[in-house]
Amino acid sequence: MKIPINFIIQIVPAVIFVLFCFFPAWIILKIYDYKIKIKKSPLNIDLLRSPGESIQSKIDDTSSDILLKLLMLPIIPVFLYTTAITQYSTSQNKLSDFIILIYATSAILCTAYFCYAIYKLLRKRNLLRLGLECEVAVGQDLQNLIPYKFKIYNDFQAGKFNIDHIAIGPTGVFAIETKGRAKFVNQEKDNWKLEFDGKKLQFPSWVETKPIEQAIIQAKWLQNWIQKSTAEQVYVTPVLAFPGWYITRKAKSDIHVYNGKRSEFLAKGKTVLTEAQIQTISFQIEKVCRDITAKSYKNG
């Protein structure tokens, strides 16, 4: 079956456009893959997870989605435009107003869809970056507990969720959930204050309870996991960190809420774990957290 010349004229510009967008990138990636196969990483062990490791992966995926949609943004309008121009130049009859309207509407709708999708992805990535920055800040501050014979682990993978930080020391085991909450620039009063009454978190213009529930559930999960993994019956204290906020505690609670600074308060209190217990629990947790393989080169 002979392909109509008009169809070829219509489709070729769009195909060329796509090839120029994707083919050079594909060639570069293939050359890169070939070059790195001749070497391997000198590391022979997996690395421990860093603060915000899971969030960083989500940021990378979101950035890839943004790039893909940015590349897709002009393709459909260009295809519709070349189709309309080809029909106009090869047809003896002028395009009707209705056909022009269909082309224009389709181009506008496709452009609007991709613009909105890119905007949502940009907002999502910024929220992820906020979460990453806050987890890194808390993770760095937790290093101050090391002189108090604490072990610190980050981004513990627990099936469908993760525990941002785990601190294990003489005063117990602490499951720390970090939350990044941005402040409004033009909030006139108490822009930096957070009140905790034991049941809810009162921000300047909104209230939250889910972080409290999440921290408690995760601490209980970790407590059960430790018992199954080590046969040690230890209480895991839930902790919530809101970096950058001034926190006022209105009532006593089993959950600690703090601003991510001066984590040494976790080392104050009654000694409940022996050095042997700390080592046993740490060994099992480290096995889970040490799962980052080398990404620069593939070993083996």
C-alpha angles and dihedrals in degrees: 000000000000115000112229113250090227090060091051091050090050098048102038098072092051092047091049090050092052092047092052090050100046111016098067090048091050091050092049092051092049092051090047092050090050094050096050093050091075092064137047136203117269090222114103097181135060118253129240117256114262125221108286095011092146092046092051089056090051090049091052091049092047091049089053090051090051092051092048093051091046088056092046093047097085099032101083095041090049091048092050092046094051090046092052093045091048093050090048094050098042100039124082090214123066119244113267120243089245093057091046089050091052092051093046094046092048092050092048094047093048091047091048092049094052092043091052092045091050091048091052091048091050090052091047092050092050091052089049090051090052090052091048094050092050093048091049090050093051092042091053092048091051088063086077087074093064094085086057089062094260127149116216126203129177137207096008108195111228104175109268094011140030135227109229097213138000121198119192121187146128092291093055145269119310126195106203123198115193122205125191113211120176122219126229112249096217099039101134102205136033093351090160102044128106122181123203118193097176094265108047142021113235112203122183093271108005143041130225134190104160096081089058092051091045094051092049094047092048093049091051091048091051091047091055092044092053091050092051093044100043107013086236115137104211132153115241113211116217115227130187122201124196106180116214098017129114104230125206117193113211098179142016118267141172089237122076116222118189141151098254095259131107095017088177089098087079088066093056118092142049119341108244103160129061122219089254092054091049090052093047094050093042092052092057095044093047090055088061096042096046097077105108109118124200112278100184093072133004114243117218 
